[in-house]
Amino acid sequence: MPIYEYRCKQCGNEFEVIQNVDDKQPPCPECDSKDIEKNLSITHTGQSSCGAPRKSPFS
Ligand SMILES: [Zn+2]
C-alpha cells in the first residue's frame, strides 16, 4: 500500500498515512481536524524528497 503525505490546514502538522487509494482522508492526529490536504508526492520513510516519483525496488 502506498504512503500518502497529508498536511493539516488547521495546525500545519504534516503526517503520513498508509492507505488504499479509495480510502477517505484521515483526520489530523494532532488536532483531529478534517481540514487537511493531500500531498500528491509519495515518499518513503527516511528518504528526502526527490523530483519525480518512482517505484521502489523493494516493493
Ligand atoms: Zn492539525
N, CA, C, O and the ligand as a Tripos MOL2 file, in Angstrom:
@<TRIPOS>MOLECULE
protein
  237   235    60     0     0
PROTEIN
NO_CHARGES

@<TRIPOS>ATOM
      1 N           0.8370   -1.2040    0.0000 N.3       1 MET1
      2 CA          0.0000    0.0000    0.0000 C.3       1 MET1
      3 C           0.8700    1.2520    0.0000 C.2       1 MET1
      4 O           1.9070    1.2910    0.6620 O.2       1 MET1
      5 N           0.4620    2.2410   -0.7180 N.am      2 PRO2
      6 CA          1.2510    3.4810   -0.7930 C.3       2 PRO2
      7 C           1.1350    4.3160    0.4740 C.2       2 PRO2
      8 O           0.1640    4.2240    1.2240 O.2       2 PRO2
      9 N           2.1390    5.1170    0.6780 N.am      3 ILE3
     10 CA          2.1220    6.0550    1.7980 C.3       3 ILE3
     11 C           1.7650    7.4380    1.2770 C.2       3 ILE3
     12 O           2.3880    7.9510    0.3470 O.2       3 ILE3
     13 N           0.7550    8.0280    1.8920 N.am      4 TYR4
     14 CA          0.3400    9.3640    1.4780 C.3       4 TYR4
     15 C           0.7620   10.3890    2.5200 C.2       4 TYR4
     16 O           0.7200   10.1420    3.7250 O.2       4 TYR4
     17 N           1.1620   11.5260    2.0210 N.am      5 GLU5
     18 CA          1.5030   12.6330    2.9020 C.3       5 GLU5
     19 C           0.3350   13.6000    2.9720 C.2       5 GLU5
     20 O          -0.2430   13.9850    1.9550 O.2       5 GLU5
     21 N           0.0030   13.9810    4.1950 N.am      6 TYR6
     22 CA         -1.0440   14.9680    4.3820 C.3       6 TYR6
     23 C          -0.4950   16.1570    5.1400 C.2       6 TYR6
     24 O           0.4950   16.0700    5.8650 O.2       6 TYR6
     25 N          -1.1780   17.2710    4.9430 N.am      7 ARG7
     26 CA         -0.8100   18.4700    5.6770 C.3       7 ARG7
     27 C          -2.0810   19.0740    6.2390 C.2       7 ARG7
     28 O          -3.0400   19.3170    5.5070 O.2       7 ARG7
     29 N          -2.0850   19.3140    7.5250 N.am      8 CYS8
     30 CA         -3.2490   19.8700    8.1910 C.3       8 CYS8
     31 C          -3.2890   21.3820    7.9770 C.2       8 CYS8
     32 O          -2.3320   22.0970    8.2730 O.2       8 CYS8
     33 N          -4.4170   21.8440    7.4570 N.am      9 LYS9
     34 CA         -4.5520   23.2890    7.2450 C.3       9 LYS9
     35 C          -4.8360   24.0050    8.5560 C.2       9 LYS9
     36 O          -4.6710   25.2200    8.6630 O.2       9 LYS9
     37 N          -5.2580   23.2500    9.5340 N.am     10 GLN10
     38 CA         -5.6350   23.8360   10.8140 C.3      10 GLN10
     39 C          -4.4040   24.1880   11.6530 C.2      10 GLN10
     40 O          -4.2740   25.3140   12.1340 O.2      10 GLN10
     41 N          -3.5050   23.2160   11.8240 N.am     11 CYS11
     42 CA         -2.3560   23.4330   12.7070 C.3      11 CYS11
     43 C          -1.0260   23.3100   11.9570 C.2      11 CYS11
     44 O           0.0350   23.5250   12.5430 O.2      11 CYS11
     45 N          -1.0780   22.9660   10.6700 N.am     12 GLY12
     46 CA          0.1400   22.8970    9.8770 C.3      12 GLY12
     47 C           0.9180   21.6090   10.0590 C.2      12 GLY12
     48 O           2.0210   21.4630    9.5320 O.2      12 GLY12
     49 N           0.3470   20.6770   10.8010 N.am     13 ASN13
     50 CA          1.0180   19.4060   11.0240 C.3      13 ASN13
     51 C           1.0920   18.5940    9.7360 C.2      13 ASN13
     52 O           0.1260   18.5210    8.9760 O.2      13 ASN13
     53 N           2.2460   17.9890    9.5040 N.am     14 GLU14
     54 CA          2.3960   17.1110    8.3480 C.3      14 GLU14
     55 C           2.5480   15.6840    8.8360 C.2      14 GLU14
     56 O           3.3200   15.4080    9.7550 O.2      14 GLU14
     57 N           1.8070   14.7800    8.2150 N.am     15 PHE15
     58 CA          1.8710   13.3900    8.6570 C.3      15 PHE15
     59 C           1.6690   12.4590    7.4770 C.2      15 PHE15
     60 O           1.1510   12.8490    6.4310 O.2      15 PHE15
     61 N           2.0910   11.2170    7.6720 N.am     16 GLU16
     62 CA          1.9860   10.2280    6.6090 C.3      16 GLU16
     63 C           0.9970    9.1480    7.0040 C.2      16 GLU16
     64 O           0.9210    8.7480    8.1660 O.2      16 GLU16
     65 N           0.2460    8.6880    6.0280 N.am     17 VAL17
     66 CA         -0.7430    7.6580    6.2820 C.3      17 VAL17
     67 C          -0.6110    6.5770    5.2180 C.2      17 VAL17
     68 O          -0.5220    6.8640    4.0240 O.2      17 VAL17
     69 N          -0.6010    5.3410    5.6730 N.am     18 ILE18
     70 CA         -0.6240    4.2270    4.7230 C.3      18 ILE18
     71 C          -2.0710    3.8240    4.4950 C.2      18 ILE18
     72 O          -2.7620    3.4150    5.4280 O.2      18 ILE18
     73 N          -2.5280    3.9380    3.2600 N.am     19 GLN19
     74 CA         -3.9300    3.6500    2.9960 C.3      19 GLN19
     75 C          -4.1400    3.2920    1.5350 C.2      19 GLN19
     76 O          -3.2760    3.5090    0.6860 O.2      19 GLN19
     77 N          -5.3120    2.7400    1.2700 N.am     20 ASN20
     78 CA         -5.6940    2.4570   -0.1020 C.3      20 ASN20
     79 C          -6.0910    3.7380   -0.8130 C.2      20 ASN20
     80 O          -6.3770    4.7590   -0.1880 O.2      20 ASN20
     81 N          -6.1010    3.6570   -2.1350 N.am     21 VAL21
     82 CA         -6.3730    4.8510   -2.9380 C.3      21 VAL21
     83 C          -7.7650    5.4010   -2.6500 C.2      21 VAL21
     84 O          -7.9590    6.6160   -2.6090 O.2      21 VAL21
     85 N          -8.7230    4.5180   -2.4520 N.am     22 ASP22
     86 CA        -10.1020    4.9770   -2.2980 C.3      22 ASP22
     87 C         -10.5090    5.1450   -0.8290 C.2      22 ASP22
     88 O         -11.6880    5.3230   -0.5230 O.2      22 ASP22
     89 N          -9.5380    5.0860    0.0620 N.am     23 ASP23
     90 CA         -9.8570    5.3540    1.4590 C.3      23 ASP23
     91 C         -10.1390    6.8380    1.6660 C.2      23 ASP23
     92 O          -9.6580    7.6920    0.9210 O.2      23 ASP23
     93 N         -10.9160    7.1150    2.6780 N.am     24 LYS24
     94 CA        -11.2030    8.5130    2.9860 C.3      24 LYS24
     95 C          -9.9990    9.1650    3.6610 C.2      24 LYS24
     96 O          -9.1110    8.4940    4.1870 O.2      24 LYS24
     97 N         -10.0040   10.4770    3.6270 N.am     25 GLN25
     98 CA         -8.9370   11.2060    4.2870 C.3      25 GLN25
     99 C          -9.0640   11.0400    5.7940 C.2      25 GLN25
    100 O         -10.1530   11.1750    6.3500 O.2      25 GLN25
    101 N          -7.9570   10.7500    6.4460 N.am     26 PRO26
    102 CA         -7.9730   10.6290    7.8990 C.3      26 PRO26
    103 C          -7.9430   12.0100    8.5480 C.2      26 PRO26
    104 O          -7.5100   12.9760    7.9210 O.2      26 PRO26
    105 N          -8.3880   12.1110    9.7700 N.am     27 PRO27
    106 CA         -8.2710   13.3780   10.4900 C.3      27 PRO27
    107 C          -6.8340   13.6020   10.9370 C.2      27 PRO27
    108 O          -6.0410   12.6640   11.0170 O.2      27 PRO27
    109 N          -6.5110   14.8500   11.2240 N.am     28 CYS28
    110 CA         -5.1820   15.1890   11.7130 C.3      28 CYS28
    111 C          -4.9540   14.5460   13.0790 C.2      28 CYS28
    112 O          -5.7930   14.6870   13.9680 O.2      28 CYS28
    113 N          -3.8290   13.8400   13.2650 N.am     29 PRO29
    114 CA         -3.5480   13.1950   14.5490 C.3      29 PRO29
    115 C          -3.2470   14.1930   15.6620 C.2      29 PRO29
    116 O          -3.2940   13.8450   16.8420 O.2      29 PRO29
    117 N          -2.9430   15.4100   15.2940 N.am     30 GLU30
    118 CA         -2.6100   16.4250   16.2950 C.3      30 GLU30
    119 C          -3.8560   17.1190   16.8340 C.2      30 GLU30
    120 O          -4.0600   17.1850   18.0470 O.2      30 GLU30
    121 N          -4.6850   17.6340   15.9350 N.am     31 CYS31
    122 CA         -5.8140   18.4480   16.3720 C.3      31 CYS31
    123 C          -7.1540   17.8430   15.9600 C.2      31 CYS31
    124 O          -8.2100   18.4170   16.2290 O.2      31 CYS31
    125 N          -7.1070   16.6650   15.2960 N.am     32 ASP32
    126 CA         -8.3220   15.9620   14.9250 C.3      32 ASP32
    127 C          -9.1490   16.7140   13.8900 C.2      32 ASP32
    128 O         -10.3380   16.4470   13.7210 O.2      32 ASP32
    129 N          -8.5220   17.6410   13.2110 N.am     33 SER33
    130 CA         -9.2370   18.3850   12.1770 C.3      33 SER33
    131 C          -9.3110   17.5810   10.8940 C.2      33 SER33
    132 O          -8.3810   16.8490   10.5570 O.2      33 SER33
    133 N         -10.4160   17.7170   10.1790 N.am     34 LYS34
    134 CA        -10.5230   17.0470    8.8830 C.3      34 LYS34
    135 C         -10.1960   17.9900    7.7430 C.2      34 LYS34
    136 O         -10.3140   17.6350    6.5700 O.2      34 LYS34
    137 N          -9.7840   19.1910    8.1000 N.am     35 ASP35
    138 CA         -9.4200   20.1730    7.0860 C.3      35 ASP35
    139 C          -7.9680   19.9880    6.7020 C.2      35 ASP35
    140 O          -7.0990   20.7700    7.0880 O.2      35 ASP35
    141 N          -7.7200   18.9420    5.9390 N.am     36 ILE36
    142 CA         -6.3470   18.6200    5.5590 C.3      36 ILE36
    143 C          -6.2520   18.5050    4.0460 C.2      36 ILE36
    144 O          -7.2510   18.3120    3.3530 O.2      36 ILE36
    145 N          -5.0380   18.6270    3.5570 N.am     37 GLU37
    146 CA         -4.8330   18.4720    2.1240 C.3      37 GLU37
    147 C          -3.7920   17.4000    1.8780 C.2      37 GLU37
    148 O          -2.8850   17.1880    2.6840 O.2      37 GLU37
    149 N          -3.9400   16.7270    0.7470 N.am     38 LYS38
    150 CA         -3.0450   15.6270    0.4340 C.3      38 LYS38
    151 C          -1.8810   16.1140   -0.4050 C.2      38 LYS38
    152 O          -2.0630   16.8330   -1.3870 O.2      38 LYS38
    153 N          -0.6940   15.7180   -0.0130 N.am     39 ASN39
    154 CA          0.4650   15.9110   -0.8750 C.3      39 ASN39
    155 C           0.5070   14.7780   -1.8790 C.2      39 ASN39
    156 O           0.4790   13.6040   -1.5100 O.2      39 ASN39
    157 N           0.5730   15.1350   -3.1410 N.am     40 LEU40
    158 CA          0.4650   14.1030   -4.1680 C.3      40 LEU40
    159 C           1.7230   13.2610   -4.2900 C.2      40 LEU40
    160 O           1.6760   12.1370   -4.7880 O.2      40 LEU40
    161 N           2.8390   13.7980   -3.8410 N.am     41 SER41
    162 CA          4.0660   13.0360   -3.9490 C.3      41 SER41
    163 C           4.0980   11.9270   -2.9120 C.2      41 SER41
    164 O           3.8180   12.1510   -1.7340 O.2      41 SER41
    165 N           4.4370   10.7520   -3.3550 N.am     42 ILE42
    166 CA          4.5530    9.6270   -2.4360 C.3      42 ILE42
    167 C           6.0120    9.4660   -2.0430 C.2      42 ILE42
    168 O           6.8860    9.2990   -2.8940 O.2      42 ILE42
    169 N           6.2560    9.5170   -0.7660 N.am     43 THR43
    170 CA          7.6310    9.4190   -0.3030 C.3      43 THR43
    171 C           7.8330    8.1260    0.4790 C.2      43 THR43
    172 O           6.8760    7.4510    0.8600 O.2      43 THR43
    173 N           9.0640    7.8100    0.6990 N.am     44 HIS44
    174 CA          9.3850    6.6470    1.5060 C.3      44 HIS44
    175 C          10.1170    7.1010    2.7580 C.2      44 HIS44
    176 O          10.9320    8.0220    2.7220 O.2      44 HIS44
    177 N           9.8230    6.4650    3.8180 N.am     45 THR45
    178 CA         10.3760    6.8840    5.0900 C.3      45 THR45
    179 C          11.9000    6.9030    5.0580 C.2      45 THR45
    180 O          12.5340    5.9580    4.5900 O.2      45 THR45
    181 N          12.4690    7.9760    5.5540 N.am     46 GLY46
    182 CA         13.9160    8.0610    5.6190 C.3      46 GLY46
    183 C          14.5300    8.6690    4.3790 C.2      46 GLY46
    184 O          15.7210    8.9790    4.3580 O.2      46 GLY46
    185 N          13.7170    8.8440    3.3340 N.am     47 GLN47
    186 CA         14.2280    9.4380    2.1180 C.3      47 GLN47
    187 C          13.7800   10.8850    2.0290 C.2      47 GLN47
    188 O          12.6230   11.2040    2.3000 O.2      47 GLN47
    189 N          14.6820   11.7400    1.6560 N.am     48 SER48
    190 CA         14.2710   13.1070    1.3960 C.3      48 SER48
    191 C          13.6170   13.1760    0.0250 C.2      48 SER48
    192 O          13.8240   12.3030   -0.8190 O.2      48 SER48
    193 N          12.8370   14.2080   -0.1850 N.am     49 SER49
    194 CA         12.0800   14.3070   -1.4160 C.3      49 SER49
    195 C          13.0010   14.4500   -2.6170 C.2      49 SER49
    196 O          13.9240   15.2650   -2.6070 O.2      49 SER49
    197 N          12.7530   13.6750   -3.6250 N.am     50 CYS50
    198 CA         13.4980   13.8020   -4.8580 C.3      50 CYS50
    199 C          12.5220   13.8370   -6.0210 C.2      50 CYS50
    200 O          11.6010   13.0230   -6.0920 O.2      50 CYS50
    201 N          12.7180   14.7470   -6.9000 N.am     51 GLY51
    202 CA         11.9130   15.0240   -8.0850 C.3      51 GLY51
    203 C          10.7440   14.1180   -8.4120 C.2      51 GLY51
    204 O           9.7200   14.1500   -7.7300 O.2      51 GLY51
    205 N          10.8870   13.3260   -9.4310 N.am     52 ALA52
    206 CA          9.7710   12.5320   -9.9200 C.3      52 ALA52
    207 C           9.5550   11.2970   -9.0380 C.2      52 ALA52
    208 O          10.5100   10.6770   -8.5700 O.2      52 ALA52
    209 N           8.2880   10.9580   -8.8250 N.am     53 PRO53
    210 CA          8.0080    9.7360   -8.0580 C.3      53 PRO53
    211 C           8.4040    8.5030   -8.8580 C.2      53 PRO53
    212 O           8.1420    8.4230  -10.0580 O.2      53 PRO53
    213 N           9.0160    7.5750   -8.2120 N.am     54 ARG54
    214 CA          9.4090    6.3450   -8.9060 C.3      54 ARG54
    215 C           9.1250    5.1580   -8.0350 C.2      54 ARG54
    216 O           9.0180    5.2740   -6.8140 O.2      54 ARG54
    217 N           9.0070    4.0550   -8.6430 N.am     55 LYS55
    218 CA          8.6290    2.8610   -7.9190 C.3      55 LYS55
    219 C           9.7950    2.3470   -7.0820 C.2      55 LYS55
    220 O          10.9470    2.3420   -7.5160 O.2      55 LYS55
    221 N           9.4670    1.9250   -5.9000 N.am     56 SER56
    222 CA         10.5060    1.3970   -5.0310 C.3      56 SER56
    223 C          10.9380    0.0140   -5.4960 C.2      56 SER56
    224 O          10.0940   -0.8250   -5.8110 O.2      56 SER56
    225 N          12.2350   -0.2320   -5.5410 N.am     57 PRO57
    226 CA         12.7120   -1.5700   -5.9320 C.3      57 PRO57
    227 C          12.4470   -2.6030   -4.8450 C.2      57 PRO57
    228 O          12.6270   -3.8000   -5.0720 O.2      57 PRO57
    229 N          12.0300   -2.1610   -3.6880 N.am     58 PHE58
    230 CA         11.8200   -3.0870   -2.5750 C.3      58 PHE58
    231 C          10.3960   -3.5960   -2.5100 C.2      58 PHE58
    232 O          10.1030   -4.4900   -1.7160 O.2      58 PHE58
    233 N           9.5000   -3.0510   -3.3260 N.am     59 SER59
    234 CA          8.0950   -3.4350   -3.2570 C.3      59 SER59
    235 C           7.7960   -4.6420   -4.0960 C.2      59 SER59
    236 O           6.6520   -5.0920   -4.1440 O.2      59 SER59
    237 ZN         -3.9650   19.5440   12.7900 Zn       60 ZN60
@<TRIPOS>BOND
     1     1     2 1
     2     2     3 1
     3     3     4 2
     4     3     5 am
     5     5     6 1
     6     6     7 1
     7     7     8 2
     8     7     9 am
     9     9    10 1
    10    10    11 1
    11    11    12 2
    12    11    13 am
    13    13    14 1
    14    14    15 1
    15    15    16 2
    16    15    17 am
    17    17    18 1
    18    18    19 1
    19    19    20 2
    20    19    21 am
    21    21    22 1
    22    22    23 1
    23    23    24 2
    24    23    25 am
    25    25    26 1
    26    26    27 1
    27    27    28 2
    28    27    29 am
    29    29    30 1
    30    30    31 1
    31    31    32 2
    32    31    33 am
    33    33    34 1
    34    34    35 1
    35    35    36 2
    36    35    37 am
    37    37    38 1
    38    38    39 1
    39    39    40 2
    40    39    41 am
    41    41    42 1
    42    42    43 1
    43    43    44 2
    44    43    45 am
    45    45    46 1
    46    46    47 1
    47    47    48 2
    48    47    49 am
    49    49    50 1
    50    50    51 1
    51    51    52 2
    52    51    53 am
    53    53    54 1
    54    54    55 1
    55    55    56 2
    56    55    57 am
    57    57    58 1
    58    58    59 1
    59    59    60 2
    60    59    61 am
    61    61    62 1
    62    62    63 1
    63    63    64 2
    64    63    65 am
    65    65    66 1
    66    66    67 1
    67    67    68 2
    68    67    69 am
    69    69    70 1
    70    70    71 1
    71    71    72 2
    72    71    73 am
    73    73    74 1
    74    74    75 1
    75    75    76 2
    76    75    77 am
    77    77    78 1
    78    78    79 1
    79    79    80 2
    80    79    81 am
    81    81    82 1
    82    82    83 1
    83    83    84 2
    84    83    85 am
    85    85    86 1
    86    86    87 1
    87    87    88 2
    88    87    89 am
    89    89    90 1
    90    90    91 1
    91    91    92 2
    92    91    93 am
    93    93    94 1
    94    94    95 1
    95    95    96 2
    96    95    97 am
    97    97    98 1
    98    98    99 1
    99    99   100 2
   100    99   101 am
   101   101   102 1
   102   102   103 1
   103   103   104 2
   104   103   105 am
   105   105   106 1
   106   106   107 1
   107   107   108 2
   108   107   109 am
   109   109   110 1
   110   110   111 1
   111   111   112 2
   112   111   113 am
   113   113   114 1
   114   114   115 1
   115   115   116 2
   116   115   117 am
   117   117   118 1
   118   118   119 1
   119   119   120 2
   120   119   121 am
   121   121   122 1
   122   122   123 1
   123   123   124 2
   124   123   125 am
   125   125   126 1
   126   126   127 1
   127   127   128 2
   128   127   129 am
   129   129   130 1
   130   130   131 1
   131   131   132 2
   132   131   133 am
   133   133   134 1
   134   134   135 1
   135   135   136 2
   136   135   137 am
   137   137   138 1
   138   138   139 1
   139   139   140 2
   140   139   141 am
   141   141   142 1
   142   142   143 1
   143   143   144 2
   144   143   145 am
   145   145   146 1
   146   146   147 1
   147   147   148 2
   148   147   149 am
   149   149   150 1
   150   150   151 1
   151   151   152 2
   152   151   153 am
   153   153   154 1
   154   154   155 1
   155   155   156 2
   156   155   157 am
   157   157   158 1
   158   158   159 1
   159   159   160 2
   160   159   161 am
   161   161   162 1
   162   162   163 1
   163   163   164 2
   164   163   165 am
   165   165   166 1
   166   166   167 1
   167   167   168 2
   168   167   169 am
   169   169   170 1
   170   170   171 1
   171   171   172 2
   172   171   173 am
   173   173   174 1
   174   174   175 1
   175   175   176 2
   176   175   177 am
   177   177   178 1
   178   178   179 1
   179   179   180 2
   180   179   181 am
   181   181   182 1
   182   182   183 1
   183   183   184 2
   184   183   185 am
   185   185   186 1
   186   186   187 1
   187   187   188 2
   188   187   189 am
   189   189   190 1
   190   190   191 1
   191   191   192 2
   192   191   193 am
   193   193   194 1
   194   194   195 1
   195   195   196 2
   196   195   197 am
   197   197   198 1
   198   198   199 1
   199   199   200 2
   200   199   201 am
   201   201   202 1
   202   202   203 1
   203   203   204 2
   204   203   205 am
   205   205   206 1
   206   206   207 1
   207   207   208 2
   208   207   209 am
   209   209   210 1
   210   210   211 1
   211   211   212 2
   212   211   213 am
   213   213   214 1
   214   214   215 1
   215   215   216 2
   216   215   217 am
   217   217   218 1
   218   218   219 1
   219   219   220 2
   220   219   221 am
   221   221   222 1
   222   222   223 1
   223   223   224 2
   224   223   225 am
   225   225   226 1
   226   226   227 1
   227   227   228 2
   228   227   229 am
   229   229   230 1
   230   230   231 1
   231   231   232 2
   232   231   233 am
   233   233   234 1
   234   234   235 1
   235   235   236 2
@<TRIPOS>SUBSTRUCTURE
     1 MET1         2 RESIDUE 1 A MET
     2 PRO2         6 RESIDUE 1 A PRO
     3 ILE3        10 RESIDUE 1 A ILE
     4 TYR4        14 RESIDUE 1 A TYR
     5 GLU5        18 RESIDUE 1 A GLU
     6 TYR6        22 RESIDUE 1 A TYR
     7 ARG7        26 RESIDUE 1 A ARG
     8 CYS8        30 RESIDUE 1 A CYS
     9 LYS9        34 RESIDUE 1 A LYS
    10 GLN10       38 RESIDUE 1 A GLN
    11 CYS11       42 RESIDUE 1 A CYS
    12 GLY12       46 RESIDUE 1 A GLY
    13 ASN13       50 RESIDUE 1 A ASN
    14 GLU14       54 RESIDUE 1 A GLU
    15 PHE15       58 RESIDUE 1 A PHE
    16 GLU16       62 RESIDUE 1 A GLU
    17 VAL17       66 RESIDUE 1 A VAL
    18 ILE18       70 RESIDUE 1 A ILE
    19 GLN19       74 RESIDUE 1 A GLN
    20 ASN20       78 RESIDUE 1 A ASN
    21 VAL21       82 RESIDUE 1 A VAL
    22 ASP22       86 RESIDUE 1 A ASP
    23 ASP23       90 RESIDUE 1 A ASP
    24 LYS24       94 RESIDUE 1 A LYS
    25 GLN25       98 RESIDUE 1 A GLN
    26 PRO26      102 RESIDUE 1 A PRO
    27 PRO27      106 RESIDUE 1 A PRO
    28 CYS28      110 RESIDUE 1 A CYS
    29 PRO29      114 RESIDUE 1 A PRO
    30 GLU30      118 RESIDUE 1 A GLU
    31 CYS31      122 RESIDUE 1 A CYS
    32 ASP32      126 RESIDUE 1 A ASP
    33 SER33      130 RESIDUE 1 A SER
    34 LYS34      134 RESIDUE 1 A LYS
    35 ASP35      138 RESIDUE 1 A ASP
    36 ILE36      142 RESIDUE 1 A ILE
    37 GLU37      146 RESIDUE 1 A GLU
    38 LYS38      150 RESIDUE 1 A LYS
    39 ASN39      154 RESIDUE 1 A ASN
    40 LEU40      158 RESIDUE 1 A LEU
    41 SER41      162 RESIDUE 1 A SER
    42 ILE42      166 RESIDUE 1 A ILE
    43 THR43      170 RESIDUE 1 A THR
    44 HIS44      174 RESIDUE 1 A HIS
    45 THR45      178 RESIDUE 1 A THR
    46 GLY46      182 RESIDUE 1 A GLY
    47 GLN47      186 RESIDUE 1 A GLN
    48 SER48      190 RESIDUE 1 A SER
    49 SER49      194 RESIDUE 1 A SER
    50 CYS50      198 RESIDUE 1 A CYS
    51 GLY51      202 RESIDUE 1 A GLY
    52 ALA52      206 RESIDUE 1 A ALA
    53 PRO53      210 RESIDUE 1 A PRO
    54 ARG54      214 RESIDUE 1 A ARG
    55 LYS55      218 RESIDUE 1 A LYS
    56 SER56      222 RESIDUE 1 A SER
    57 PRO57      226 RESIDUE 1 A PRO
    58 PHE58      230 RESIDUE 1 A PHE
    59 SER59      234 RESIDUE 1 A SER
    60 ZN60       237 GROUP 0 **** ****
